[in-house]
């Protein structure tokens, strides 16, 4: 009976390993920590949220750029001068984006509706709930999401 249970256990494990890639589960190696996550499901859920982001994309992006310039890049502190130079470089890139968005806004080509402001206020409220440095670190960690979204709306 033990042999059957062992064989079934091994069969189940092999079946799971073969089935896992088909279902979107990925094994992530984070140093000595190993986790399994269904990245396809996470991406699908995120896409639905991202697609529901305001139709006023120009306005929403303008708010987010200002948010990073005024609340994230300015307050982030680290003793690492290399990282500070990179933050400064990012801030300069965001200043260029802000300048272009302001031109669009002045030409009335960047409509700001209520939905864009609601979404921005939600982000801002989550940011202000945290200690300032922790909030800046969190926002920097989420910058990749904004950058991917910007690439997709091109």
C-alpha contacts under 8 A as a table, 3 or more apart, distances in Angstrom:
res1	aa1	res2	aa2	distance
1	X	4	X	5.23
1	X	5	X	6.41
2	X	5	X	5.09
2	X	6	X	6.07
3	X	6	X	5.05
3	X	7	X	5.99
4	X	7	X	5.06
4	X	8	X	5.98
5	X	8	X	5.05
5	X	9	X	6.01
6	X	9	X	4.99
6	X	10	X	6.15
7	X	10	X	5.16
7	X	11	X	5.98
8	X	11	X	4.96
8	X	12	X	5.94
9	X	12	X	5.06
9	X	13	X	6.14
10	X	13	X	5.07
10	X	14	X	6.11
11	X	14	X	5.22
11	X	15	X	5.91
12	X	15	X	4.95
12	X	16	X	6.00
13	X	16	X	5.06
13	X	17	X	6.20
14	X	17	X	5.06
14	X	18	X	6.13
15	X	18	X	5.12
15	X	19	X	5.87
16	X	19	X	4.95
16	X	20	X	5.73
17	X	20	X	5.27
17	X	21	X	7.46
18	X	21	X	6.61
18	X	22	X	7.60
19	X	22	X	5.37
19	X	23	X	6.58
20	X	23	X	5.33
20	X	24	X	6.50
20	X	25	X	5.19
20	X	26	X	7.27
21	X	24	X	5.30
21	X	25	X	5.63
21	X	26	X	6.66
22	X	25	X	7.54
23	X	38	X	7.32
23	X	40	X	7.81
24	X	37	X	7.94
24	X	38	X	5.05
24	X	39	X	5.83
24	X	40	X	4.96
24	X	41	X	7.08
25	X	36	X	6.28
25	X	37	X	5.18
25	X	38	X	3.97
25	X	39	X	6.15
25	X	40	X	7.39
26	X	36	X	5.45
26	X	37	X	5.43
26	X	38	X	6.16
26	X	39	X	6.63
27	X	34	X	6.77
27	X	35	X	5.67
27	X	36	X	4.40
27	X	37	X	6.56
28	X	34	X	5.65
28	X	35	X	5.30
28	X	36	X	6.06
28	X	37	X	7.47
29	X	32	X	7.11
29	X	33	X	6.13
29	X	34	X	4.67
29	X	35	X	6.76
30	X	33	X	5.00
30	X	34	X	5.91
30	X	35	X	7.85
31	X	34	X	7.58
38	X	41	X	5.52
38	X	42	X	6.38
39	X	42	X	4.94
39	X	43	X	5.93
40	X	43	X	5.06
40	X	44	X	6.01
41	X	44	X	4.98
41	X	45	X	6.11
42	X	45	X	5.18
42	X	46	X	6.03
43	X	46	X	5.00
43	X	47	X	5.95
44	X	47	X	5.09
44	X	48	X	6.42
45	X	48	X	5.24
45	X	49	X	6.45
46	X	49	X	5.05
46	X	50	X	5.90
47	X	50	X	4.89
47	X	51	X	5.87
48	X	51	X	5.14
48	X	52	X	6.33
49	X	52	X	5.13
49	X	53	X	6.53
50	X	53	X	5.20
50	X	149	X	7.73
52	X	55	X	7.81
53	X	57	X	7.73
53	X	116	X	7.73
53	X	119	X	7.44
54	X	57	X	5.88
54	X	60	X	6.94
54	X	115	X	5.67
54	X	116	X	5.12
54	X	119	X	7.38
55	X	115	X	7.93
55	X	116	X	7.60
56	X	59	X	5.49
56	X	60	X	6.14
56	X	110	X	7.46
56	X	111	X	6.10
56	X	112	X	5.93
56	X	113	X	6.38
56	X	115	X	7.61
56	X	116	X	5.94
57	X	60	X	4.98
57	X	61	X	5.90
57	X	116	X	7.51
58	X	61	X	5.21
58	X	62	X	6.13
58	X	101	X	7.17
58	X	110	X	5.31
58	X	111	X	7.08
58	X	112	X	7.82
59	X	62	X	4.95
59	X	63	X	6.30
59	X	110	X	5.77
59	X	111	X	6.16
59	X	112	X	5.11
59	X	113	X	7.92
59	X	116	X	6.60
60	X	63	X	5.16
60	X	64	X	6.26
60	X	112	X	7.64
60	X	116	X	5.18
60	X	117	X	7.24
60	X	119	X	7.88
60	X	120	X	6.85
61	X	64	X	4.96
61	X	65	X	5.99
62	X	65	X	5.22
62	X	66	X	6.20
62	X	98	X	6.48
62	X	101	X	6.28
62	X	102	X	7.89
63	X	66	X	5.17
63	X	67	X	6.01
63	X	120	X	6.73
64	X	67	X	4.81
64	X	68	X	6.23
64	X	120	X	7.27
65	X	68	X	5.26
65	X	69	X	6.18
65	X	94	X	6.18
65	X	95	X	7.98
65	X	97	X	7.58
65	X	98	X	6.44
66	X	69	X	5.03
66	X	70	X	5.83
66	X	71	X	7.97
66	X	98	X	7.24
67	X	70	X	5.34
67	X	71	X	5.42
67	X	72	X	6.84
68	X	71	X	5.53
68	X	72	X	4.69
68	X	73	X	5.86
68	X	91	X	7.87
68	X	139	X	7.93
69	X	72	X	6.14
69	X	73	X	5.46
69	X	74	X	6.56
69	X	91	X	6.16
69	X	94	X	7.08
69	X	95	X	7.59
70	X	73	X	6.81
70	X	74	X	6.02
71	X	74	X	5.98
71	X	75	X	6.26
71	X	136	X	7.32
72	X	75	X	5.52
72	X	76	X	5.98
72	X	135	X	7.83
72	X	136	X	4.82
72	X	137	X	7.95
72	X	139	X	6.79
72	X	140	X	7.29
73	X	76	X	5.53
73	X	87	X	6.37
73	X	88	X	7.51
73	X	91	X	6.50
73	X	136	X	7.48
75	X	132	X	7.43
75	X	133	X	6.80
75	X	136	X	6.78
76	X	133	X	6.06
76	X	136	X	5.63
76	X	137	X	6.94
77	X	84	X	7.81
77	X	133	X	7.20
78	X	81	X	7.55
78	X	83	X	7.48
78	X	84	X	7.01
80	X	83	X	5.47
80	X	84	X	6.44
81	X	84	X	4.94
81	X	85	X	6.18
82	X	85	X	5.18
82	X	86	X	6.40
83	X	86	X	5.00
83	X	87	X	6.17
84	X	87	X	4.98
84	X	88	X	6.14
85	X	88	X	4.98
85	X	89	X	6.17
86	X	89	X	4.95
86	X	90	X	6.17
87	X	90	X	5.03
87	X	91	X	6.10
88	X	91	X	4.98
88	X	92	X	6.20
89	X	92	X	5.10
89	X	93	X	6.35
90	X	93	X	5.08
90	X	94	X	6.20
91	X	94	X	4.98
91	X	95	X	6.12
92	X	95	X	4.97
92	X	96	X	6.50
93	X	96	X	5.25
93	X	97	X	6.48
94	X	97	X	4.95
94	X	98	X	6.01
95	X	98	X	4.92
95	X	99	X	6.14
96	X	99	X	5.11
96	X	100	X	6.38
97	X	100	X	5.20
97	X	101	X	6.13
98	X	101	X	5.02
98	X	102	X	6.07
99	X	102	X	5.17
99	X	103	X	6.42
100	X	103	X	5.13
100	X	104	X	6.46
101	X	104	X	5.01
101	X	105	X	6.10
101	X	110	X	7.53
102	X	105	X	4.84
102	X	106	X	6.04
103	X	106	X	5.13
103	X	107	X	6.37
104	X	107	X	5.18
104	X	108	X	6.40
104	X	109	X	5.07
104	X	110	X	5.54
105	X	108	X	5.02
105	X	109	X	5.60
105	X	110	X	4.60
105	X	111	X	7.23
106	X	109	X	7.44
106	X	110	X	7.96
107	X	110	X	7.66
108	X	111	X	6.55
112	X	116	X	6.50
112	X	117	X	7.53
113	X	116	X	5.69
113	X	117	X	6.82
114	X	117	X	5.25
114	X	118	X	6.18
115	X	118	X	5.05
115	X	119	X	6.21
116	X	119	X	5.30
116	X	120	X	6.18
117	X	120	X	5.04
117	X	121	X	5.99
118	X	121	X	5.10
118	X	122	X	6.21
119	X	122	X	5.13
119	X	123	X	6.47
120	X	123	X	5.17
120	X	124	X	6.14
121	X	124	X	4.89
121	X	125	X	6.00
122	X	125	X	5.17
122	X	126	X	6.41
123	X	126	X	5.29
123	X	127	X	6.25
124	X	127	X	4.99
124	X	128	X	6.20
125	X	128	X	5.21
125	X	129	X	6.33
126	X	129	X	5.30
126	X	130	X	7.20
127	X	130	X	5.86
127	X	135	X	5.54
127	X	139	X	7.88
128	X	131	X	7.35
128	X	132	X	7.31
128	X	135	X	7.36
130	X	134	X	6.37
130	X	135	X	5.37
131	X	134	X	5.36
131	X	135	X	5.96
132	X	135	X	5.07
132	X	136	X	6.23
133	X	136	X	5.05
133	X	137	X	6.22
134	X	137	X	5.10
134	X	138	X	6.12
135	X	138	X	5.04
135	X	139	X	6.08
136	X	139	X	5.06
136	X	140	X	6.12
137	X	140	X	5.11
137	X	141	X	6.19
138	X	141	X	5.01
138	X	142	X	6.35
139	X	142	X	5.05
139	X	143	X	6.21
140	X	143	X	5.06
141	X	144	X	6.97
142	X	145	X	5.52
142	X	146	X	7.04
143	X	146	X	5.17
143	X	147	X	6.25
144	X	147	X	5.01
144	X	148	X	6.11
145	X	148	X	5.24
145	X	149	X	6.16
146	X	149	X	5.05
146	X	150	X	6.12
147	X	150	X	5.02
147	X	151	X	6.26
148	X	151	X	5.05
148	X	152	X	6.30
149	X	152	X	5.11
149	X	153	X	6.37
150	X	153	X	5.35
150	X	154	X	6.61
151	X	154	X	5.57
